[in-house]
Amino acid sequence: MKRTIDILKNSDKMKKAFAFIHSDDENTLAQTLELVKIPAFSNCEKKRSEHFRALMENEGYEVITDEVDNVYTIIRGSGCGPTVYITAHLDTVFPMDTPLIERREGEKIFVPGISDDTRCLAEILSVMRAIKAAELTPVGDIIIGANVGEEGLGNLRGVRNFFRNNADKVDGFITVDGAGTGICIGAVGSLRYKVTFSGPGGHSNGAFGLVNPIHAMGRAIAYISEMRAPQEPRTTFCVGVVEGGTSVNSIAGSCSMLMDIRSVSQEELLKLDAKFKECVQKAVKDENDRWEEERNSPFAHFDTSARIEVTIEEIGNRPAGMQTENDDIVRIVKEAYEAVGVTIPYMGAASTDANIPISLGIPAVAVSGGGKSGNAHNVEEWFDPTDAYLGVQRILLTLFSMVGLSGVSEALLPVRGK
Ligand SMILES: [Zn+2]
C-alpha cells in the first residue's frame, strides 16, 4: 500500500496536480469568500447549491442536481476500479438572517460558516480543477460535488437521499469537513425527540387533584437522569430543552421537552432509546396513579376521567457505526497522509455525513480540509488560510490512492462484494 502511494505521489501527473493546487491557492480562497456570503442554513441551501452548480459548470463539468439539491458530477474511470463519492456540505448552522460580514485579524478571516464547511466546498472545486489541469484519469469512478443537510436540522438528508438511490453503486465515501488533520472513522449515532405531555389543565387550587403534565414531565426527567449508559462504547443522553405552563396558579394543559441520545454503537443507542421510552411511560402511569384518591373523593371538582397523554415525536435520527484502524479505507487515508508528512493526531468518531454510509457498511471517512480554524458553530468562526493548499493536495492524493490513477497506480480501495 505504501509503495503504491509513493509511486502515485512521485508520478509526473500527481506532481503536476500538486503544483497546480499550490498555484490555485488564491483562487480557492476567493471562492471560499464568494460562497460563504450566500446564506445556507440547513434546509435552505437552494441558492448556494445553484451557485455551486454554476461554479462546477464553469470548470467544464456536467452537473446533476438531485431532488434535494445535492449537486455532483461523475468522473468516469478507465475501468474496473472502485467508485468513490467525495463531497462537502453546503449547509451551515447559521439562520438565514445572520450577517455574513468578513473581518480580518492578522491571518484569521472571520465569517460565520467559513471553515464549516464553506472552505471545504472551495477545496472540492480546486480538486476538480486539478484533475482537469493535470489530466488525471482515475481507474475507478469518482462522484464529486456538494451536498445539503449535514448540520443539526438537516438530519443528514442530503447524503441520506444520495445513498437511498445509489448505495449499491458506491464503494467508498469521503466527506471533507472542517479544518485540521484528524480523521473521523466512526459514526456517533443519535436519536432526538420532542416529548409532549398533555392534560385538560385547570385552576391550581380549584381543580386540585387533576393530573399535571408538568409533574409528569418532572417524573420522566427524574427517571431519565437515573439511566445508566456505558462509557465504552461511549453512549450519552441529555434533556436539552423544557417548555410549558402558562402561570404560577394554573395546572398546565401541556408541556414538552427535547431529548438527545447518542452512541457510537447502534445496539447501545437502541437499548438506551428503549429505556428512555420506558421512563416516559412510567412517569405517565405514576402521575395518573398518583391522583387516584383525589379522583375518587366526593369533593372532586374536576374532570375525573382526565389522564395524562404523551406523544414522543422523533425529530432526529442518525445511525451509528464504527470502523477500525485495520479497515482498508482507514489504512489508505493514514498512508496517504504519511506520504505527505502528516501524522494523523487522532481517529475519532463524530456525527458527520459519513454516518449514513458507515451505517450501511460502506467504507467512509470524514477528513478535514487545509488551513486552521476555530469557533465552529459560533458567529465568531474563523479560518486561517496559511498553507491551506497542503490540505487540498492531501485530499487529492487520498482520493486517487483509493480509486487509482490510470497508467500510474492501481486502486487501493476494494470494490465491494469482490
Ligand atoms: Zn461540518
Residues whose N, C-alpha, C, O or C-beta is under 5 A from the ligand:
A	BS01	ZN	D116 D117 D177
